[in-house]
């Protein structure tokens, strides 16, 4: 496979270079002249495929399931430029979460017709009962033993766990996960600044959908937000659909953290990618109207869009394409321990690629060198 007449974001220089890209057996093999034979990018940009580290489902499919594959969701996500994702499991009774982890680990080993499962993200169960959002955390005590049970159920695929650092024994759990290659991410939390800092010191160097389901920022007690927005050890998840965050809040996070410390996510659910309507997810009704998804109580419960919407919104704010690629590809790949294979355009990495224009409008998508869109 060859893509020609393209402005390619080279991973080794992190700059765009005009020319062509060749892949062999699904792997990037080299770069050459722009007039080589192959797919004509017509001067458009070639970026690494996006990787969503926080996505619960798509087009009617939920990833928190005890059996079965993920249906059409990977294929539809790939059409939007998402070539990899972490199957994200919402708060449920612990045994149900562990069953979903085992199933996701099994799906991860199967060939994909689109976006690849690159890991598992458990959003809970050890989150704040005060900042639950639309989730229903089980009434269980956080212990290092249960943290170990989660790692075991993931069969090496568990990469991220959202935890509230103020929960009992949370610091022990964070230390355990960190020691076993799982990234603890602070979220759904009412933590004070000191409690958040203790979580960061214990090894939690990520923040789950920053601002959402967190203690609000106060100028006298800045809380969790004061910690994650100012500590350079922390990479913040960002939902840029302009529903979860106002554009000005997105700008604030970008200015505070910079592209190197932001991971773009969708937080999409099973209702995402579907028309307006009422959908039942996990036994609760979700109402989708005009890009907003809420519970009966009016609580926002996930995004209605894939990462593509967020990438396009970031571009509308004037953020350069190469920085969006850092947030949407490189940083997520590193969080999932997959940057040796994906997340940038370098020889030897998988040919998971987006061809887009300057507004991030998708022109073509390749997964393992095969054109999907």
C-alpha positions as CSV (number, residue, x, y, z in Angstrom):
1,X,0.0,0.0,0.0
2,X,1.3,3.5,-0.9
3,X,-0.2,6.9,-0.1
4,X,1.2,9.6,-2.4
5,X,1.0,13.4,-2.8
6,X,0.6,13.8,0.9
7,X,1.8,15.9,3.8
8,X,2.8,13.2,6.3
9,X,3.2,13.9,10.0
10,X,6.6,12.1,10.6
11,X,6.9,10.7,14.0
12,X,10.7,11.1,14.1
13,X,10.5,14.9,13.6
14,X,6.9,15.6,14.5
15,X,6.6,17.8,11.4
16,X,4.8,17.5,8.1
17,X,6.9,16.4,5.2
18,X,5.5,16.3,1.6
19,X,5.9,12.9,-0.1
20,X,4.7,9.4,0.0
21,X,4.3,6.6,2.5
22,X,4.6,2.8,1.8
23,X,3.3,0.0,4.0
24,X,4.0,-3.7,3.7
25,X,2.2,-6.4,5.5
26,X,0.3,-3.8,7.5
27,X,3.5,-2.1,8.7
28,X,5.0,1.3,7.7
29,X,8.0,0.4,5.5
30,X,9.3,3.7,4.2
31,X,8.9,7.1,2.8
32,X,9.5,8.4,-0.7
33,X,8.7,10.8,-3.5
34,X,5.3,12.4,-3.7
35,X,4.6,11.1,-7.3
36,X,4.9,7.4,-6.4
37,X,2.1,5.2,-7.6
38,X,-0.7,4.5,-5.1
39,X,-3.6,6.3,-3.2
40,X,-3.6,10.0,-4.1
41,X,-4.0,12.1,-1.0
42,X,-4.4,15.2,-3.2
43,X,-2.1,17.2,-0.9
44,X,-4.0,16.4,2.2
45,X,-2.5,15.5,5.6
46,X,-1.7,12.0,6.8
47,X,-1.9,11.6,10.6
48,X,-1.7,8.5,12.9
49,X,-5.1,7.0,13.5
50,X,-6.9,8.2,16.6
51,X,-7.0,6.1,19.8
52,X,-9.8,6.5,22.3
53,X,-8.9,5.5,25.8
54,X,-12.4,6.2,27.2
55,X,-15.3,4.8,25.2
56,X,-18.1,2.6,26.6
57,X,-19.7,1.7,23.3
58,X,-21.0,2.9,20.0
59,X,-24.0,2.5,17.5
60,X,-26.0,0.3,20.0
61,X,-23.1,-1.8,21.2
62,X,-21.9,-1.7,24.8
63,X,-18.4,-2.9,25.7
64,X,-19.4,-3.7,29.3
65,X,-20.7,-7.1,28.5
66,X,-20.0,-10.6,29.8
67,X,-19.9,-12.3,26.3
68,X,-19.9,-11.6,22.6
69,X,-17.9,-9.3,20.3
70,X,-18.5,-5.6,19.8
71,X,-20.6,-5.9,16.6
72,X,-20.4,-3.1,14.1
73,X,-18.9,-0.6,16.6
74,X,-15.2,-1.1,15.6
75,X,-16.0,-0.8,11.9
76,X,-18.1,2.4,12.4
77,X,-15.4,3.9,14.7
78,X,-12.7,3.3,12.1
79,X,-14.7,5.3,9.5
80,X,-14.4,8.3,11.9
81,X,-10.6,7.8,12.1
82,X,-10.6,5.9,15.4
83,X,-8.2,3.0,14.7
84,X,-7.8,1.8,18.3
85,X,-9.6,2.0,21.6
86,X,-9.7,0.9,25.2
87,X,-13.0,-1.0,25.9
88,X,-14.3,1.0,28.9
89,X,-16.4,-0.7,31.5
90,X,-18.7,1.4,33.6
91,X,-19.5,1.0,37.3
92,X,-21.4,-2.2,37.9
93,X,-21.3,-4.9,40.6
94,X,-17.7,-6.1,40.8
95,X,-18.4,-9.6,39.5
96,X,-20.1,-8.0,36.4
97,X,-17.2,-5.7,35.8
98,X,-14.7,-8.6,36.1
99,X,-16.8,-10.7,33.6
100,X,-16.8,-7.7,31.2
101,X,-13.0,-7.4,31.6
102,X,-12.5,-11.1,30.8
103,X,-14.7,-10.8,27.7
104,X,-13.0,-7.6,26.5
105,X,-9.6,-9.4,26.9
106,X,-11.0,-12.2,24.7
107,X,-12.3,-9.8,22.1
108,X,-8.9,-8.0,22.1
109,X,-7.2,-11.2,20.8
110,X,-9.6,-11.6,17.9
111,X,-9.0,-10.0,14.4
112,X,-10.8,-6.7,14.0
113,X,-12.8,-5.5,11.0
114,X,-12.0,-1.9,12.0
115,X,-10.7,-0.2,15.2
116,X,-8.6,-2.5,17.4
117,X,-9.1,-3.1,21.1
118,X,-5.8,-2.0,22.6
119,X,-6.7,-2.5,26.2
120,X,-9.4,-2.2,28.9
121,X,-10.4,0.9,31.0
122,X,-12.3,0.2,34.2
123,X,-14.2,3.4,35.1
124,X,-14.5,2.4,38.8
125,X,-15.8,0.7,40.8
126,X,-13.9,2.7,43.5
127,X,-15.3,6.2,42.8
128,X,-16.9,8.8,44.9
129,X,-20.5,8.3,45.9
130,X,-20.9,12.1,45.8
131,X,-19.6,12.5,42.2
132,X,-21.1,9.5,40.5
133,X,-22.4,11.4,37.4
134,X,-24.7,8.9,35.7
135,X,-22.9,5.9,37.1
136,X,-24.1,3.7,40.0
137,X,-21.0,2.5,41.9
138,X,-21.5,-0.6,44.0
139,X,-21.3,-0.4,47.8
140,X,-18.0,-2.2,48.2
141,X,-14.8,-1.3,50.0
142,X,-11.7,-0.5,48.1
143,X,-8.9,-2.9,48.9
144,X,-5.6,-3.9,47.4
145,X,-7.0,-7.4,47.1
146,X,-9.8,-6.3,44.9
147,X,-7.4,-4.2,42.9
148,X,-5.4,-7.4,42.3
149,X,-8.6,-9.2,41.2
150,X,-9.2,-6.6,38.6
151,X,-5.7,-7.0,37.2
152,X,-6.2,-10.8,37.1
153,X,-9.5,-10.6,35.3
154,X,-8.0,-8.3,32.6
155,X,-5.5,-11.1,31.7
156,X,-2.8,-8.5,31.0
157,X,-5.2,-6.2,29.0
158,X,-6.2,-3.9,31.9
159,X,-4.5,-0.6,31.2
160,X,-6.5,2.1,33.0
161,X,-8.6,2.3,36.2
162,X,-10.5,5.4,37.2
163,X,-10.4,5.8,41.0
164,X,-11.3,8.5,43.6
165,X,-8.2,9.0,45.7
166,X,-10.2,9.8,48.8
167,X,-11.8,6.4,48.9
168,X,-10.6,4.0,51.6
169,X,-7.3,2.3,50.8
170,X,-7.3,4.0,47.4
171,X,-3.7,4.9,47.7
172,X,-2.8,1.2,48.3
173,X,-4.8,0.3,45.2
174,X,-3.1,3.0,43.1
175,X,0.3,1.8,44.2
176,X,-0.6,-1.8,43.3
177,X,-1.9,-0.9,39.9
178,X,1.1,1.2,39.2
179,X,3.4,-1.6,40.1
180,X,1.6,-3.9,37.8
181,X,1.6,-1.7,34.7
182,X,-1.9,-0.3,35.1
183,X,-2.4,3.5,34.9
184,X,-4.5,4.8,37.7
185,X,-6.5,7.8,36.7
186,X,-8.2,10.2,39.1
187,X,-11.9,10.7,38.4
188,X,-15.5,10.7,39.7
189,X,-14.0,12.3,42.8
190,X,-14.7,14.9,45.5
191,X,-11.0,15.0,46.5
192,X,-9.5,18.0,48.1
193,X,-6.2,19.3,46.8
194,X,-4.2,17.4,49.4
195,X,-6.1,14.1,48.7
196,X,-5.6,14.5,45.0
197,X,-1.9,15.2,45.5
198,X,-1.6,12.1,47.6
199,X,-3.1,10.1,44.8
200,X,-0.6,11.6,42.3
201,X,2.3,10.8,44.7
202,X,1.0,7.2,44.9
203,X,1.3,6.9,41.1
204,X,-2.0,8.2,39.6
205,X,-0.7,10.4,36.8
206,X,-3.9,10.8,34.8
207,X,-7.3,12.5,35.3
208,X,-10.6,11.2,34.0
209,X,-12.6,13.6,31.8
210,X,-11.3,16.7,33.6
211,X,-13.9,19.0,35.2
212,X,-16.6,16.4,34.8
213,X,-17.7,14.5,37.9
214,X,-15.1,16.4,40.0
215,X,-15.2,18.7,42.9
216,X,-15.6,22.2,41.4
217,X,-12.7,24.6,41.5
218,X,-12.6,27.2,44.2
219,X,-10.1,29.9,44.7
220,X,-9.6,29.0,48.3
221,X,-9.8,25.2,48.0
222,X,-8.8,24.3,44.5
223,X,-9.5,20.6,45.1
224,X,-8.8,17.9,42.5
225,X,-8.8,20.4,39.7
226,X,-6.2,22.5,41.2
227,X,-3.9,19.5,41.5
228,X,-4.4,17.9,38.1
229,X,-4.3,21.2,36.2
230,X,-1.0,22.4,37.8
231,X,0.9,19.1,38.4
232,X,3.1,18.3,35.4
233,X,3.0,14.6,36.2
234,X,-0.7,14.4,35.3
235,X,-2.1,14.0,31.8
236,X,-5.8,15.1,31.7
237,X,-8.5,13.3,29.7
238,X,-10.5,15.9,27.7
239,X,-14.0,15.6,26.2
240,X,-14.0,18.3,23.5
241,X,-17.6,17.8,22.2
242,X,-18.5,21.3,23.5
243,X,-21.2,19.6,25.5
244,X,-19.2,18.3,28.5
245,X,-17.1,21.4,28.4
246,X,-17.7,24.9,27.1
247,X,-15.1,26.0,24.4
248,X,-13.6,28.4,26.9
249,X,-13.0,25.6,29.4
250,X,-11.4,23.5,26.6
251,X,-9.1,26.5,26.0
252,X,-8.3,26.7,29.7
253,X,-7.3,23.1,29.9
254,X,-5.2,23.4,26.7
255,X,-3.4,26.5,28.1
256,X,-2.8,24.9,31.5
257,X,-1.6,21.5,30.3
258,X,-0.4,21.9,26.7
259,X,-0.8,19.2,24.1
260,X,1.8,16.9,25.7
261,X,-0.4,16.5,28.9
262,X,-3.9,16.1,27.3
263,X,-5.5,12.9,26.1
264,X,-8.5,13.5,23.9
265,X,-11.4,11.1,24.6
266,X,-15.0,10.7,23.5
267,X,-16.6,9.1,26.6
268,X,-19.1,7.8,24.0
269,X,-21.7,5.2,25.0
270,X,-23.9,2.7,23.3
271,X,-26.3,5.5,22.2
272,X,-23.5,7.4,20.4
273,X,-23.7,7.5,16.6
274,X,-27.4,6.8,16.7
275,X,-30.3,9.3,15.9
276,X,-32.2,11.1,18.5
277,X,-34.3,8.8,20.7
278,X,-34.6,7.0,24.0
279,X,-32.2,4.2,24.7
280,X,-31.9,1.7,27.5
281,X,-28.3,1.2,28.7
282,X,-27.6,-0.8,31.9
283,X,-31.3,-0.8,32.7
284,X,-31.6,3.0,32.7
285,X,-33.1,5.1,30.0
286,X,-30.9,7.6,28.2
287,X,-32.5,10.4,26.3
288,X,-30.6,11.7,23.2
289,X,-31.7,15.0,21.7
290,X,-29.6,17.2,19.5
291,X,-26.2,15.9,20.5
292,X,-27.0,15.8,24.3
293,X,-27.5,12.5,26.2
294,X,-29.1,12.7,29.6
295,X,-30.8,10.5,32.2
296,X,-34.3,11.0,33.5
297,X,-32.8,13.3,36.1
298,X,-31.1,15.5,33.5
299,X,-27.6,14.2,34.2
300,X,-25.3,14.1,31.2
301,X,-24.4,10.4,30.6
302,X,-21.7,10.2,28.0
303,X,-21.1,11.7,24.7
304,X,-23.1,11.3,21.5
305,X,-20.1,11.5,19.3
306,X,-16.8,9.8,18.4
307,X,-13.4,11.4,18.9
308,X,-13.7,12.9,15.5
309,X,-16.1,15.6,16.8
310,X,-13.6,16.6,19.5
311,X,-10.7,16.7,17.0
312,X,-12.7,18.9,14.7
313,X,-13.7,21.2,17.6
314,X,-10.1,21.5,18.7
315,X,-9.1,22.5,15.1
316,X,-11.9,25.1,15.1
317,X,-10.1,26.7,18.1
318,X,-7.0,27.1,16.0
319,X,-5.0,24.2,17.6
320,X,-2.5,22.8,15.0
321,X,-3.1,19.4,13.5
322,X,0.2,18.1,14.8
323,X,-0.8,19.0,18.4
324,X,-4.2,17.3,17.9
325,X,-2.4,14.2,16.8
326,X,-0.3,14.4,20.1
327,X,-3.5,14.5,22.1
328,X,-5.5,12.0,20.0
329,X,-2.9,9.5,19.0
330,X,0.5,9.7,20.7
331,X,-0.6,10.3,24.3
332,X,-3.4,7.6,24.2
333,X,-1.0,5.1,22.8
334,X,1.5,5.7,25.6
335,X,-1.3,5.4,28.2
336,X,-2.2,2.0,26.8
337,X,1.4,0.8,26.6
338,X,1.1,0.6,22.8
339,X,3.3,3.4,21.6
340,X,5.9,0.9,20.3
341,X,3.3,-0.2,17.7
342,X,0.8,2.7,17.1
343,X,0.3,6.4,17.9
344,X,2.8,7.9,15.4
345,X,3.9,7.5,11.8
346,X,7.3,5.8,12.0
347,X,8.9,2.9,10.1
348,X,8.1,-0.4,11.8
349,X,4.8,0.8,13.3
350,X,1.4,-0.4,12.2
351,X,-0.1,1.5,9.2
352,X,-3.1,2.9,11.1
353,X,-3.6,6.2,9.3
354,X,-5.9,9.1,8.7
355,X,-6.0,11.2,5.5
356,X,-7.7,14.5,6.3
357,X,-7.9,18.1,5.2
358,X,-6.9,21.2,7.3
359,X,-10.3,21.1,9.1
360,X,-9.9,17.5,10.1
361,X,-12.5,16.3,7.6
362,X,-11.7,12.6,6.9
363,X,-10.8,11.7,3.4
364,X,-9.6,8.2,4.0
365,X,-8.7,5.8,6.8
366,X,-6.3,2.9,6.8
367,X,-6.0,0.1,9.4
368,X,-3.0,-2.2,9.1
369,X,-2.5,-0.6,5.6
370,X,-6.0,-1.6,4.4
371,X,-8.3,1.2,3.4
372,X,-11.5,1.2,5.6
373,X,-13.0,4.6,4.5
